[in-house]
Amino acid sequence: MERFDLLINNFKELSDELNVVRNQLKKENKDVFNAIVENSTNFIAIIQEDKYVFVNTYAIELMHCKSSTELINSKFINHIFPEYQKDVKERIKNIHSKSNNSIQLKINRLDNTYFYCECNFVPFLYNKKPAVLIIGSDITSDIEQKTIIENERKLRTNILNAFEEVIAFYNPAHEVVWLNDSAKRQLNIKDDSYIGKLCYKLWFSSNKPCATCPVVHNKYETTERIISFNDPRIWKIRHIPLFTSENELDGYIEFRMDITEDVNKEKKQKQVAADALYINQKNSILTDIEDVLNKIFLDNKIAQYKANFKKLYEIINNYKLLDKDWKMFIANFEQVHPGFFKRLTNTYPLLSSNDIKHCACIKMNLDTKEIARFFNVKVTSVQASRVRLKKKMNLSPSTDLRIFILNY
């Protein structure tokens, strides 16, 4: 019996020692756990009944608090921006769901600044009561960088959409990647349904690339060409190849400008120049004929034909002043420089018909000799006429009339 009592006492002593060891291990494990949580660079918090009951040191720093007491017993949801609160409530409600993925939150700090946090919500027991463990990472810099990139992308898009000319991006397989608003207007498209379509099908309704397609013939070169579609418009198209950082072909950017008006204007300018040249040449030939007739007229042997010569002079002078040549010139000039004559006469009502013609010749960049032939007068007469013009237009003596009219 004594031996049995001794055995019981030894067992009790061993049991007490085991309890001491167990408690020490618990304490050490708790200390290790606390050290891990406190030294974590993650936002760690525990909430019960929607209120903070625990926050680690990093969470206190992120929230710009002086101590945990500023957060404990305050509602977690009150620190979440309104547009994110629905997701938080839904996530806590379905806390035991297997598909409980992380969510991004915008959290308001105590000083009214904010940060972005990617959080996981995990069911937890705290002081033997149900709780929610929140583990999050500060992703503010990532979000801000994405925002900067997105804003830059929007800015670039807005800049490209501001161009009146068509701008398009194609991949090396001729597929359309992006069109600016001008391109969409030309195609009467309002959405992104064009993405992935072949450029030649989109623009020409064709089953193969156009004959001059630079994507086919000049894959690695910048090209320019002038083409027309199924309408009267004329387009100047510039293709620029795009390359990756490894110098591999990545696609093409296309700039397409409607040059119909410029082409037509250039044709009219050539016509006006041709009209001016014709009038000059006509007057020059008539002047040469006059000179020959003057020499013949001095010969006494043909004095009996004096009346006939005078009649011939009259015909030449009338032809020089023939108004239909000027009307033809004016008609073409107005198409190249619309409103020029109206602005000129409204601003300077004292100008005569010849003054206006003189201004038109200057606008056509004719030199003094050409203008003299145009009016069938001497160069000195043109120079004198310019002095009178400047006075009528109230221009200072130092003003260059030619430059003034060219820029008018």
Buried (B, 14 or more C-beta within 10 A) or exposed (E): EEEEEEEEEEEEEEEEEEEEEEEEEEEEEEEEEEEEBEEBEBBBBBBBEBBBBBBBBBBBEBBEBEEBEBBBEBEBBEBBEEEBEEBBEEBBEEBEEEEBEBBBBBBBEEEEEBBBBBBBBEEBEBEEEEBBBBBBBBBBEEBEEEEEEEEEEEEEEEEBBEBEBBBBBBBBEBBBBBBBBBBBEBBEBEEEEBEEEBBBBBBBEEEEBBEEBBBEEBEEEEBEBEBEEEEEBBBBBBBBBEEEEEEEBBBBBBBBBBBBEEBBBEEBBEBBBEBBEEBBEBBBEBBEEBEEBEEEBEEEEEEEBEEEBEEBBEEBEEEBEEEEBBEBBBEBBBBBBEEBBEEBBEEBEEBEEEBBBBBBBBBBEBEBEBBBBBBBBEEEEBEEBBEEBBEEBEBEEEEEBBEBBEEB
